[in-house]
Every structure is written in C-alpha cells, then in structure tokens.
Amino acid sequence: MFSIEHEFDATVVTLVDEGTAPLVEDITINMFEDCVTVEQLDPRTDQVQKITFSLGQVQELAAALDLPEGVYTLQRDAESNP
C-alpha cells in the first residue's frame, strides 16, 4: 500500500510494508523542487534515517530499475541540463 500527498513545498509518497512477517518500517519519500529525500525509522535506534538524492541521481535510479547489470552513463538533453 502507498499514499501520495501534495504539500506546500513537496509531494510526499509513503510506502507501507504489508503482508507476512518480517515487516519493515514505512518509507517516506519527499519530492522537492531541487532534491528527493527518503526517510525510514530505524527501530534499533528509534531515529529516522534520511538519504538525500539530487534530481540527477533520481533520474539515474529510475533508469537503473530497467537495465541489466553493468555500468552506465545517462546522456542528458543539452537543453534541460546545460
């Protein structure tokens, strides 16, 4: 299950782990104008762990989901990324 919420400065997607045990904590993805953060509660420390992606890293991650094993470089459009 997941939810999508539009806030003032971000779109927030929450991924909920469902099914049989072992389940992990929910993952929250915050999409801002200039970056994307991924957050998850670490139950061992009771602290939220956060990772920040640049928009370029998000594009590369999206591309990597559909590619076989290997090392790649994305060719970026010169108009959108000078």
C-alpha positions, -999 to 999 in steps of 0.1 A, spaced: 0 0 0 12 36 -6 -2 71 -2 5 103 -21 1 137 -6 7 172 -21 21 196 5 31 233 0 67 226 -10 68 188 -17 50 158 -29 51 130 -2 49 93 -10 46 69 19 53 32 12 37 8 37 51 -28 40 22 -52 41 19 -89 42 35 -116 63 63 -110 88 90 -98 88 77 -64 80 99 -32 79 91 3 89 73 26 64 94 45 39 86 82 33 97 99 0 97 137 -1 100 152 -36 111 188 -35 119 212 -64 157 205 -61 161 171 -44 144 140 -31 147 126 4 140 91 16 133 85 53 127 54 74 126 49 112 154 27 125 136 7 153 170 -2 168 179 35 175 144 49 174 158 76 150 147 85 115 174 78 89 174 102 59 190 99 24 191 129 0 192 124 -37 199 151 -63 175 151 -92 202 136 -114 206 107 -90 169 101 -91 169 100 -129 198 75 -128 180 54 -102 148 53 -123 169 43 -154 187 16 -134 155 -1 -124 150 -12 -161 186 -21 -170 207 -53 -167 239 -55 -145 266 -31 -157 280 5 -155 261 32 -174 261 70 -180 229 87 -189 230 110 -219 213 142 -207 194 165 -230 216 196 -236 185 219 -234 174 206 -199 209 203 -184 235 227 -199 
